[in-house]
Amino acid sequence: MKIIVQTPGGLGEILQSARKARGMTQAQAAAHLGIGQPRLSALETTGAASLSLEQMLALFALYGLELCVQSREVAAGAPEW
């Protein structure tokens, strides 16, 4: 599955869905990262919480996700150079 994230709120929705798919509570996921549950809740509901890149990558790994970065031109189907 490939999902394009365009807003912090969009990322929060994806992370919430992935957490639920893993059968985890916010408290369980937050404890794994060493952050408080309210901070994870803020990330999932408003996208307003700030996490370090290290914490974000750990959250992706916990949920079985990976981060992929590509140019918008490639994503839109423009020829690669």
PDB file of N, CA, C and O in Angstrom, chain B, residues numbered from 101:
ATOM      1  N   MET B 101       0.838  -1.169   0.000  1.00  0.00           N
ATOM      2  CA  MET B 101       0.000   0.000   0.000  1.00  0.00           C
ATOM      3  C   MET B 101       0.889   1.240   0.000  1.00  0.00           C
ATOM      4  O   MET B 101       1.871   1.297   0.740  1.00  0.00           O
ATOM      5  N   LYS B 102       0.559   2.215  -0.808  1.00  0.00           N
ATOM      6  CA  LYS B 102       1.301   3.471  -0.875  1.00  0.00           C
ATOM      7  C   LYS B 102       0.336   4.601  -0.567  1.00  0.00           C
ATOM      8  O   LYS B 102      -0.716   4.716  -1.197  1.00  0.00           O
ATOM      9  N   ILE B 103       0.691   5.438   0.404  1.00  0.00           N
ATOM     10  CA  ILE B 103      -0.142   6.556   0.802  1.00  0.00           C
ATOM     11  C   ILE B 103       0.708   7.818   0.754  1.00  0.00           C
ATOM     12  O   ILE B 103       1.821   7.836   1.281  1.00  0.00           O
ATOM     13  N   ILE B 104       0.201   8.861   0.133  1.00  0.00           N
ATOM     14  CA  ILE B 104       0.904  10.129   0.074  1.00  0.00           C
ATOM     15  C   ILE B 104       0.417  11.005   1.222  1.00  0.00           C
ATOM     16  O   ILE B 104      -0.779  11.268   1.353  1.00  0.00           O
ATOM     17  N   VAL B 105       1.348  11.448   2.043  1.00  0.00           N
ATOM     18  CA  VAL B 105       1.032  12.290   3.192  1.00  0.00           C
ATOM     19  C   VAL B 105       1.281  13.738   2.804  1.00  0.00           C
ATOM     20  O   VAL B 105       2.380  14.102   2.386  1.00  0.00           O
ATOM     21  N   GLN B 106       0.243  14.559   2.948  1.00  0.00           N
ATOM     22  CA  GLN B 106       0.380  15.961   2.572  1.00  0.00           C
ATOM     23  C   GLN B 106       0.236  16.916   3.745  1.00  0.00           C
ATOM     24  O   GLN B 106       0.574  18.094   3.631  1.00  0.00           O
ATOM     25  N   THR B 107      -0.260  16.423   4.869  1.00  0.00           N
ATOM     26  CA  THR B 107      -0.451  17.267   6.044  1.00  0.00           C
ATOM     27  C   THR B 107      -0.087  16.486   7.306  1.00  0.00           C
ATOM     28  O   THR B 107      -0.111  15.255   7.296  1.00  0.00           O
ATOM     29  N   PRO B 108       0.247  17.179   8.385  1.00  0.00           N
ATOM     30  CA  PRO B 108       0.490  16.484   9.648  1.00  0.00           C
ATOM     31  C   PRO B 108      -0.735  15.681  10.103  1.00  0.00           C
ATOM     32  O   PRO B 108      -0.594  14.579  10.635  1.00  0.00           O
ATOM     33  N   GLY B 109      -1.921  16.229   9.896  1.00  0.00           N
ATOM     34  CA  GLY B 109      -3.146  15.513  10.270  1.00  0.00           C
ATOM     35  C   GLY B 109      -3.308  14.225   9.488  1.00  0.00           C
ATOM     36  O   GLY B 109      -3.769  13.217  10.023  1.00  0.00           O
ATOM     37  N   GLY B 110      -2.927  14.261   8.211  1.00  0.00           N
ATOM     38  CA  GLY B 110      -2.997  13.055   7.384  1.00  0.00           C
ATOM     39  C   GLY B 110      -2.069  11.970   7.905  1.00  0.00           C
ATOM     40  O   GLY B 110      -2.420  10.790   7.909  1.00  0.00           O
ATOM     41  N   LEU B 111      -0.879  12.376   8.346  1.00  0.00           N
ATOM     42  CA  LEU B 111       0.057  11.416   8.929  1.00  0.00           C
ATOM     43  C   LEU B 111      -0.522  10.842  10.215  1.00  0.00           C
ATOM     44  O   LEU B 111      -0.395   9.645  10.475  1.00  0.00           O
ATOM     45  N   GLY B 112      -1.152  11.686  11.014  1.00  0.00           N
ATOM     46  CA  GLY B 112      -1.764  11.215  12.254  1.00  0.00           C
ATOM     47  C   GLY B 112      -2.824  10.158  12.009  1.00  0.00           C
ATOM     48  O   GLY B 112      -2.897   9.165  12.734  1.00  0.00           O
ATOM     49  N   GLU B 113      -3.646  10.368  10.985  1.00  0.00           N
ATOM     50  CA  GLU B 113      -4.687   9.385  10.652  1.00  0.00           C
ATOM     51  C   GLU B 113      -4.076   8.052  10.230  1.00  0.00           C
ATOM     52  O   GLU B 113      -4.565   6.989  10.615  1.00  0.00           O
ATOM     53  N   ILE B 114      -3.020   8.111   9.447  1.00  0.00           N
ATOM     54  CA  ILE B 114      -2.351   6.888   8.999  1.00  0.00           C
ATOM     55  C   ILE B 114      -1.767   6.147  10.194  1.00  0.00           C
ATOM     56  O   ILE B 114      -1.914   4.930  10.307  1.00  0.00           O
ATOM     57  N   LEU B 115      -1.111   6.872  11.078  1.00  0.00           N
ATOM     58  CA  LEU B 115      -0.511   6.239  12.245  1.00  0.00           C
ATOM     59  C   LEU B 115      -1.563   5.645  13.175  1.00  0.00           C
ATOM     60  O   LEU B 115      -1.357   4.570  13.739  1.00  0.00           O
ATOM     61  N   GLN B 116      -2.678   6.331  13.335  1.00  0.00           N
ATOM     62  CA  GLN B 116      -3.756   5.799  14.177  1.00  0.00           C
ATOM     63  C   GLN B 116      -4.299   4.501  13.580  1.00  0.00           C
ATOM     64  O   GLN B 116      -4.508   3.525  14.300  1.00  0.00           O
ATOM     65  N   SER B 117      -4.525   4.488  12.283  1.00  0.00           N
ATOM     66  CA  SER B 117      -5.029   3.274  11.619  1.00  0.00           C
ATOM     67  C   SER B 117      -4.038   2.123  11.749  1.00  0.00           C
ATOM     68  O   SER B 117      -4.432   0.985  12.000  1.00  0.00           O
ATOM     69  N   ALA B 118      -2.747   2.423  11.576  1.00  0.00           N
ATOM     70  CA  ALA B 118      -1.731   1.379  11.675  1.00  0.00           C
ATOM     71  C   ALA B 118      -1.641   0.830  13.094  1.00  0.00           C
ATOM     72  O   ALA B 118      -1.483  -0.375  13.290  1.00  0.00           O
ATOM     73  N   ARG B 119      -1.741   1.716  14.081  1.00  0.00           N
ATOM     74  CA  ARG B 119      -1.704   1.268  15.477  1.00  0.00           C
ATOM     75  C   ARG B 119      -2.867   0.343  15.779  1.00  0.00           C
ATOM     76  O   ARG B 119      -2.692  -0.714  16.386  1.00  0.00           O
ATOM     77  N   LYS B 120      -4.052   0.746  15.353  1.00  0.00           N
ATOM     78  CA  LYS B 120      -5.240  -0.076  15.603  1.00  0.00           C
ATOM     79  C   LYS B 120      -5.156  -1.413  14.875  1.00  0.00           C
ATOM     80  O   LYS B 120      -5.596  -2.437  15.397  1.00  0.00           O
ATOM     81  N   ALA B 121      -4.590  -1.405  13.671  1.00  0.00           N
ATOM     82  CA  ALA B 121      -4.433  -2.648  12.915  1.00  0.00           C
ATOM     83  C   ALA B 121      -3.500  -3.621  13.636  1.00  0.00           C
ATOM     84  O   ALA B 121      -3.623  -4.837  13.486  1.00  0.00           O
ATOM     85  N   ARG B 122      -2.564  -3.075  14.421  1.00  0.00           N
ATOM     86  CA  ARG B 122      -1.643  -3.901  15.205  1.00  0.00           C
ATOM     87  C   ARG B 122      -2.251  -4.309  16.546  1.00  0.00           C
ATOM     88  O   ARG B 122      -1.631  -5.047  17.310  1.00  0.00           O
ATOM     89  N   GLY B 123      -3.467  -3.827  16.832  1.00  0.00           N
ATOM     90  CA  GLY B 123      -4.138  -4.174  18.080  1.00  0.00           C
ATOM     91  C   GLY B 123      -3.510  -3.532  19.303  1.00  0.00           C
ATOM     92  O   GLY B 123      -3.564  -4.085  20.401  1.00  0.00           O
ATOM     93  N   MET B 124      -2.911  -2.357  19.110  1.00  0.00           N
ATOM     94  CA  MET B 124      -2.233  -1.676  20.205  1.00  0.00           C
ATOM     95  C   MET B 124      -3.041  -0.479  20.693  1.00  0.00           C
ATOM     96  O   MET B 124      -3.743   0.172  19.919  1.00  0.00           O
ATOM     97  N   THR B 125      -2.930  -0.206  21.974  1.00  0.00           N
ATOM     98  CA  THR B 125      -3.517   1.010  22.527  1.00  0.00           C
ATOM     99  C   THR B 125      -2.506   2.146  22.375  1.00  0.00           C
ATOM    100  O   THR B 125      -1.322   1.912  22.133  1.00  0.00           O
ATOM    101  N   GLN B 126      -2.987   3.363  22.520  1.00  0.00           N
ATOM    102  CA  GLN B 126      -2.078   4.506  22.503  1.00  0.00           C
ATOM    103  C   GLN B 126      -1.064   4.390  23.631  1.00  0.00           C
ATOM    104  O   GLN B 126       0.111   4.706  23.448  1.00  0.00           O
ATOM    105  N   ALA B 127      -1.512   3.942  24.789  1.00  0.00           N
ATOM    106  CA  ALA B 127      -0.616   3.814  25.942  1.00  0.00           C
ATOM    107  C   ALA B 127       0.500   2.818  25.657  1.00  0.00           C
ATOM    108  O   ALA B 127       1.651   3.060  26.021  1.00  0.00           O
ATOM    109  N   GLN B 128       0.179   1.707  25.014  1.00  0.00           N
ATOM    110  CA  GLN B 128       1.196   0.703  24.690  1.00  0.00           C
ATOM    111  C   GLN B 128       2.222   1.258  23.698  1.00  0.00           C
ATOM    112  O   GLN B 128       3.429   1.101  23.885  1.00  0.00           O
ATOM    113  N   ALA B 129       1.731   1.898  22.655  1.00  0.00           N
ATOM    114  CA  ALA B 129       2.629   2.451  21.635  1.00  0.00           C
ATOM    115  C   ALA B 129       3.490   3.559  22.226  1.00  0.00           C
ATOM    116  O   ALA B 129       4.692   3.617  21.964  1.00  0.00           O
ATOM    117  N   ALA B 130       2.891   4.431  23.012  1.00  0.00           N
ATOM    118  CA  ALA B 130       3.635   5.529  23.627  1.00  0.00           C
ATOM    119  C   ALA B 130       4.714   4.999  24.567  1.00  0.00           C
ATOM    120  O   ALA B 130       5.828   5.521  24.592  1.00  0.00           O
ATOM    121  N   ALA B 131       4.389   3.977  25.329  1.00  0.00           N
ATOM    122  CA  ALA B 131       5.368   3.393  26.251  1.00  0.00           C
ATOM    123  C   ALA B 131       6.551   2.815  25.482  1.00  0.00           C
ATOM    124  O   ALA B 131       7.694   2.921  25.927  1.00  0.00           O
ATOM    125  N   HIS B 132       6.285   2.209  24.341  1.00  0.00           N
ATOM    126  CA  HIS B 132       7.358   1.646  23.516  1.00  0.00           C
ATOM    127  C   HIS B 132       8.317   2.735  23.053  1.00  0.00           C
ATOM    128  O   HIS B 132       9.519   2.497  22.936  1.00  0.00           O
ATOM    129  N   LEU B 133       7.787   3.938  22.788  1.00  0.00           N
ATOM    130  CA  LEU B 133       8.608   5.051  22.319  1.00  0.00           C
ATOM    131  C   LEU B 133       9.220   5.862  23.452  1.00  0.00           C
ATOM    132  O   LEU B 133      10.153   6.637  23.241  1.00  0.00           O
ATOM    133  N   GLY B 134       8.690   5.678  24.646  1.00  0.00           N
ATOM    134  CA  GLY B 134       9.186   6.466  25.767  1.00  0.00           C
ATOM    135  C   GLY B 134       8.593   7.864  25.813  1.00  0.00           C
ATOM    136  O   GLY B 134       9.228   8.800  26.299  1.00  0.00           O
ATOM    137  N   ILE B 135       7.363   8.003  25.303  1.00  0.00           N
ATOM    138  CA  ILE B 135       6.653   9.279  25.359  1.00  0.00           C
ATOM    139  C   ILE B 135       5.345   9.056  26.095  1.00  0.00           C
ATOM    140  O   ILE B 135       4.954   7.915  26.342  1.00  0.00           O
ATOM    141  N   GLY B 136       4.674  10.127  26.444  1.00  0.00           N
ATOM    142  CA  GLY B 136       3.390  10.018  27.126  1.00  0.00           C
ATOM    143  C   GLY B 136       2.249   9.743  26.154  1.00  0.00           C
ATOM    144  O   GLY B 136       2.310  10.123  24.985  1.00  0.00           O
ATOM    145  N   GLN B 137       1.219   9.084  26.647  1.00  0.00           N
ATOM    146  CA  GLN B 137       0.044   8.791  25.826  1.00  0.00           C
ATOM    147  C   GLN B 137      -0.618  10.058  25.307  1.00  0.00           C
ATOM    148  O   GLN B 137      -1.064  10.074  24.160  1.00  0.00           O
ATOM    149  N   PRO B 138      -0.703  11.136  26.112  1.00  0.00           N
ATOM    150  CA  PRO B 138      -1.319  12.354  25.576  1.00  0.00           C
ATOM    151  C   PRO B 138      -0.575  12.917  24.355  1.00  0.00           C
ATOM    152  O   PRO B 138      -1.189  13.481  23.449  1.00  0.00           O
ATOM    153  N   ARG B 139       0.732  12.760  24.345  1.00  0.00           N
ATOM    154  CA  ARG B 139       1.509  13.251  23.194  1.00  0.00           C
ATOM    155  C   ARG B 139       1.205  12.442  21.940  1.00  0.00           C
ATOM    156  O   ARG B 139       1.070  13.009  20.857  1.00  0.00           O
ATOM    157  N   LEU B 140       1.096  11.126  22.075  1.00  0.00           N
ATOM    158  CA  LEU B 140       0.746  10.284  20.933  1.00  0.00           C
ATOM    159  C   LEU B 140      -0.683  10.578  20.485  1.00  0.00           C
ATOM    160  O   LEU B 140      -0.967  10.592  19.288  1.00  0.00           O
ATOM    161  N   SER B 141      -1.570  10.808  21.427  1.00  0.00           N
ATOM    162  CA  SER B 141      -2.947  11.157  21.090  1.00  0.00           C
ATOM    163  C   SER B 141      -3.001  12.437  20.272  1.00  0.00           C
ATOM    164  O   SER B 141      -3.729  12.519  19.283  1.00  0.00           O
ATOM    165  N   ALA B 142      -2.225  13.441  20.688  1.00  0.00           N
ATOM    166  CA  ALA B 142      -2.189  14.707  19.948  1.00  0.00           C
ATOM    167  C   ALA B 142      -1.684  14.494  18.527  1.00  0.00           C
ATOM    168  O   ALA B 142      -2.186  15.116  17.591  1.00  0.00           O
ATOM    169  N   LEU B 143      -0.710  13.634  18.362  1.00  0.00           N
ATOM    170  CA  LEU B 143      -0.189  13.340  17.026  1.00  0.00           C
ATOM    171  C   LEU B 143      -1.267  12.687  16.162  1.00  0.00           C
ATOM    172  O   LEU B 143      -1.453  13.065  15.005  1.00  0.00           O
ATOM    173  N   GLU B 144      -1.965  11.721  16.717  1.00  0.00           N
ATOM    174  CA  GLU B 144      -2.973  10.995  15.950  1.00  0.00           C
ATOM    175  C   GLU B 144      -4.205  11.828  15.634  1.00  0.00           C
ATOM    176  O   GLU B 144      -4.795  11.662  14.567  1.00  0.00           O
ATOM    177  N   THR B 145      -4.606  12.709  16.524  1.00  0.00           N
ATOM    178  CA  THR B 145      -5.870  13.416  16.329  1.00  0.00           C
ATOM    179  C   THR B 145      -5.727  14.754  15.611  1.00  0.00           C
ATOM    180  O   THR B 145      -6.618  15.157  14.863  1.00  0.00           O
ATOM    181  N   THR B 146      -4.617  15.439  15.833  1.00  0.00           N
ATOM    182  CA  THR B 146      -4.470  16.756  15.211  1.00  0.00           C
ATOM    183  C   THR B 146      -3.202  16.890  14.379  1.00  0.00           C
ATOM    184  O   THR B 146      -3.056  17.829  13.597  1.00  0.00           O
ATOM    185  N   GLY B 147      -2.295  15.949  14.555  1.00  0.00           N
ATOM    186  CA  GLY B 147      -1.017  16.045  13.873  1.00  0.00           C
ATOM    187  C   GLY B 147      -0.135  17.119  14.461  1.00  0.00           C
ATOM    188  O   GLY B 147       0.885  17.476  13.872  1.00  0.00           O
ATOM    189  N   ALA B 148      -0.519  17.650  15.638  1.00  0.00           N
ATOM    190  CA  ALA B 148       0.181  18.794  16.208  1.00  0.00           C
ATOM    191  C   ALA B 148       1.355  18.409  17.093  1.00  0.00           C
ATOM    192  O   ALA B 148       2.201  19.257  17.378  1.00  0.00           O
ATOM    193  N   ALA B 149       1.435  17.180  17.530  1.00  0.00           N
ATOM    194  CA  ALA B 149       2.522  16.784  18.417  1.00  0.00           C
ATOM    195  C   ALA B 149       3.826  16.711  17.636  1.00  0.00           C
ATOM    196  O   ALA B 149       3.840  16.339  16.463  1.00  0.00           O
ATOM    197  N   SER B 150       4.895  17.063  18.286  1.00  0.00           N
ATOM    198  CA  SER B 150       6.188  16.959  17.615  1.00  0.00           C
ATOM    199  C   SER B 150       6.925  15.738  18.154  1.00  0.00           C
ATOM    200  O   SER B 150       6.985  15.508  19.362  1.00  0.00           O
ATOM    201  N   LEU B 151       7.473  14.974  17.243  1.00  0.00           N
ATOM    202  CA  LEU B 151       8.294  13.827  17.595  1.00  0.00           C
ATOM    203  C   LEU B 151       9.627  13.992  16.892  1.00  0.00           C
ATOM    204  O   LEU B 151       9.708  14.602  15.826  1.00  0.00           O
ATOM    205  N   SER B 152      10.652  13.455  17.486  1.00  0.00           N
ATOM    206  CA  SER B 152      11.944  13.475  16.806  1.00  0.00           C
ATOM    207  C   SER B 152      11.883  12.496  15.640  1.00  0.00           C
ATOM    208  O   SER B 152      11.018  11.621  15.592  1.00  0.00           O
ATOM    209  N   LEU B 153      12.793  12.653  14.720  1.00  0.00           N
ATOM    210  CA  LEU B 153      12.849  11.713  13.600  1.00  0.00           C
ATOM    211  C   LEU B 153      13.092  10.303  14.110  1.00  0.00           C
ATOM    212  O   LEU B 153      12.529   9.342  13.586  1.00  0.00           O
ATOM    213  N   GLU B 154      13.928  10.179  15.127  1.00  0.00           N
ATOM    214  CA  GLU B 154      14.199   8.870  15.713  1.00  0.00           C
ATOM    215  C   GLU B 154      12.921   8.242  16.267  1.00  0.00           C
ATOM    216  O   GLU B 154      12.670   7.055  16.058  1.00  0.00           O
ATOM    217  N   GLN B 155      12.112   9.036  16.974  1.00  0.00           N
ATOM    218  CA  GLN B 155      10.853   8.525  17.517  1.00  0.00           C
ATOM    219  C   GLN B 155       9.884   8.164  16.398  1.00  0.00           C
ATOM    220  O   GLN B 155       9.201   7.142  16.469  1.00  0.00           O
ATOM    221  N   MET B 156       9.824   9.006  15.360  1.00  0.00           N
ATOM    222  CA  MET B 156       8.917   8.739  14.241  1.00  0.00           C
ATOM    223  C   MET B 156       9.301   7.443  13.533  1.00  0.00           C
ATOM    224  O   MET B 156       8.431   6.634  13.211  1.00  0.00           O
ATOM    225  N   LEU B 157      10.593   7.239  13.290  1.00  0.00           N
ATOM    226  CA  LEU B 157      11.033   6.010  12.635  1.00  0.00           C
ATOM    227  C   LEU B 157      10.774   4.793  13.518  1.00  0.00           C
ATOM    228  O   LEU B 157      10.438   3.723  13.010  1.00  0.00           O
ATOM    229  N   ALA B 158      10.926   4.944  14.833  1.00  0.00           N
ATOM    230  CA  ALA B 158      10.624   3.845  15.753  1.00  0.00           C
ATOM    231  C   ALA B 158       9.132   3.520  15.719  1.00  0.00           C
ATOM    232  O   ALA B 158       8.747   2.352  15.777  1.00  0.00           O
ATOM    233  N   LEU B 159       8.299   4.545  15.626  1.00  0.00           N
ATOM    234  CA  LEU B 159       6.851   4.332  15.535  1.00  0.00           C
ATOM    235  C   LEU B 159       6.502   3.616  14.234  1.00  0.00           C
ATOM    236  O   LEU B 159       5.685   2.694  14.239  1.00  0.00           O
ATOM    237  N   PHE B 160       7.104   4.023  13.127  1.00  0.00           N
ATOM    238  CA  PHE B 160       6.881   3.333  11.851  1.00  0.00           C
ATOM    239  C   PHE B 160       7.265   1.863  11.965  1.00  0.00           C
ATOM    240  O   PHE B 160       6.516   0.992  11.523  1.00  0.00           O
ATOM    241  N   ALA B 161       8.414   1.581  12.548  1.00  0.00           N
ATOM    242  CA  ALA B 161       8.855   0.194  12.692  1.00  0.00           C
ATOM    243  C   ALA B 161       7.891  -0.599  13.569  1.00  0.00           C
ATOM    244  O   ALA B 161       7.565  -1.745  13.261  1.00  0.00           O
ATOM    245  N   LEU B 162       7.438   0.010  14.656  1.00  0.00           N
ATOM    246  CA  LEU B 162       6.499  -0.646  15.560  1.00  0.00           C
ATOM    247  C   LEU B 162       5.210  -1.025  14.838  1.00  0.00           C
ATOM    248  O   LEU B 162       4.634  -2.080  15.103  1.00  0.00           O
ATOM    249  N   TYR B 163       4.763  -0.176  13.935  1.00  0.00           N
ATOM    250  CA  TYR B 163       3.511  -0.405  13.207  1.00  0.00           C
ATOM    251  C   TYR B 163       3.707  -1.163  11.898  1.00  0.00           C
ATOM    252  O   TYR B 163       2.739  -1.420  11.182  1.00  0.00           O
ATOM    253  N   GLY B 164       4.935  -1.519  11.581  1.00  0.00           N
ATOM    254  CA  GLY B 164       5.184  -2.247  10.342  1.00  0.00           C
ATOM    255  C   GLY B 164       5.129  -1.355   9.112  1.00  0.00           C
ATOM    256  O   GLY B 164       4.781  -1.814   8.024  1.00  0.00           O
ATOM    257  N   LEU B 165       5.469  -0.083   9.279  1.00  0.00           N
ATOM    258  CA  LEU B 165       5.464   0.876   8.177  1.00  0.00           C
ATOM    259  C   LEU B 165       6.898   1.251   7.834  1.00  0.00           C
ATOM    260  O   LEU B 165       7.809   1.010   8.625  1.00  0.00           O
ATOM    261  N   GLU B 166       7.101   1.835   6.668  1.00  0.00           N
ATOM    262  CA  GLU B 166       8.408   2.367   6.327  1.00  0.00           C
ATOM    263  C   GLU B 166       8.238   3.706   5.646  1.00  0.00           C
ATOM    264  O   GLU B 166       7.196   3.989   5.054  1.00  0.00           O
ATOM    265  N   LEU B 167       9.257   4.518   5.733  1.00  0.00           N
ATOM    266  CA  LEU B 167       9.241   5.848   5.150  1.00  0.00           C
ATOM    267  C   LEU B 167       9.934   5.789   3.797  1.00  0.00           C
ATOM    268  O   LEU B 167      11.040   5.261   3.683  1.00  0.00           O
ATOM    269  N   CYS B 168       9.287   6.329   2.778  1.00  0.00           N
ATOM    270  CA  CYS B 168       9.850   6.372   1.436  1.00  0.00           C
ATOM    271  C   CYS B 168       9.735   7.805   0.933  1.00  0.00           C
ATOM    272  O   CYS B 168       8.655   8.394   0.969  1.00  0.00           O
ATOM    273  N   VAL B 169      10.830   8.357   0.472  1.00  0.00           N
ATOM    274  CA  VAL B 169      10.836   9.720  -0.031  1.00  0.00           C
ATOM    275  C   VAL B 169      11.161   9.683  -1.513  1.00  0.00           C
ATOM    276  O   VAL B 169      12.106   9.017  -1.935  1.00  0.00           O
ATOM    277  N   GLN B 170      10.371  10.404  -2.301  1.00  0.00           N
ATOM    278  CA  GLN B 170      10.634  10.493  -3.727  1.00  0.00           C
ATOM    279  C   GLN B 170      10.226  11.865  -4.217  1.00  0.00           C
ATOM    280  O   GLN B 170       9.447  12.559  -3.563  1.00  0.00           O
ATOM    281  N   SER B 171      10.741  12.252  -5.347  1.00  0.00           N
ATOM    282  CA  SER B 171      10.392  13.565  -5.877  1.00  0.00           C
ATOM    283  C   SER B 171       8.933  13.562  -6.324  1.00  0.00           C
ATOM    284  O   SER B 171       8.398  12.520  -6.702  1.00  0.00           O
ATOM    285  N   ARG B 172       8.303  14.709  -6.280  1.00  0.00           N
ATOM    286  CA  ARG B 172       6.906  14.805  -6.687  1.00  0.00           C
ATOM    287  C   ARG B 172       6.744  14.500  -8.166  1.00  0.00           C
ATOM    288  O   ARG B 172       5.715  13.965  -8.578  1.00  0.00           O
ATOM    289  N   GLU B 173       7.749  14.835  -8.971  1.00  0.00           N
ATOM    290  CA  GLU B 173       7.655  14.562 -10.400  1.00  0.00           C
ATOM    291  C   GLU B 173       7.546  13.074 -10.672  1.00  0.00           C
ATOM    292  O   GLU B 173       6.773  12.648 -11.530  1.00  0.00           O
ATOM    293  N   VAL B 174       8.322  12.282  -9.940  1.00  0.00           N
ATOM    294  CA  VAL B 174       8.257  10.833 -10.112  1.00  0.00           C
ATOM    295  C   VAL B 174       6.907  10.320  -9.653  1.00  0.00           C
ATOM    296  O   VAL B 174       6.316   9.457 -10.303  1.00  0.00           O
ATOM    297  N   ALA B 175       6.415  10.838  -8.547  1.00  0.00           N
ATOM    298  CA  ALA B 175       5.121  10.418  -8.027  1.00  0.00           C
ATOM    299  C   ALA B 175       3.999  10.766  -8.992  1.00  0.00           C
ATOM    300  O   ALA B 175       3.019  10.028  -9.089  1.00  0.00           O
ATOM    301  N   ALA B 176       4.126  11.874  -9.704  1.00  0.00           N
ATOM    302  CA  ALA B 176       3.084  12.299 -10.623  1.00  0.00           C
ATOM    303  C   ALA B 176       3.194  11.646 -11.996  1.00  0.00           C
ATOM    304  O   ALA B 176       2.350  11.875 -12.862  1.00  0.00           O
ATOM    305  N   GLY B 177       4.220  10.839 -12.197  1.00  0.00           N
ATOM    306  CA  GLY B 177       4.342  10.131 -13.467  1.00  0.00           C
ATOM    307  C   GLY B 177       5.247  10.818 -14.469  1.00  0.00           C
ATOM    308  O   GLY B 177       5.327  10.369 -15.612  1.00  0.00           O
ATOM    309  N   ALA B 178       5.925  11.876 -14.097  1.00  0.00           N
ATOM    310  CA  ALA B 178       6.860  12.537 -15.010  1.00  0.00           C
ATOM    311  C   ALA B 178       8.059  11.647 -15.227  1.00  0.00           C
ATOM    312  O   ALA B 178       8.377  10.829 -14.363  1.00  0.00           O
ATOM    313  N   PRO B 179       8.728  11.778 -16.338  1.00  0.00           N
ATOM    314  CA  PRO B 179       9.880  10.913 -16.587  1.00  0.00           C
ATOM    315  C   PRO B 179      11.000  11.170 -15.583  1.00  0.00           C
ATOM    316  O   PRO B 179      11.234  12.304 -15.166  1.00  0.00           O
ATOM    317  N   GLU B 180      11.682  10.098 -15.205  1.00  0.00           N
ATOM    318  CA  GLU B 180      12.815  10.219 -14.301  1.00  0.00           C
ATOM    319  C   GLU B 180      14.028  10.662 -15.095  1.00  0.00           C
ATOM    320  O   GLU B 180      14.173  10.285 -16.258  1.00  0.00           O
ATOM    321  N   TRP B 181      14.886  11.439 -14.502  1.00  0.00           N
ATOM    322  CA  TRP B 181      16.098  11.913 -15.169  1.00  0.00           C
ATOM    323  C   TRP B 181      17.259  11.133 -14.733  1.00  0.00           C
ATOM    324  O   TRP B 181      18.376  11.384 -15.186  1.00  0.00           O
TER     325      TRP B 181
END
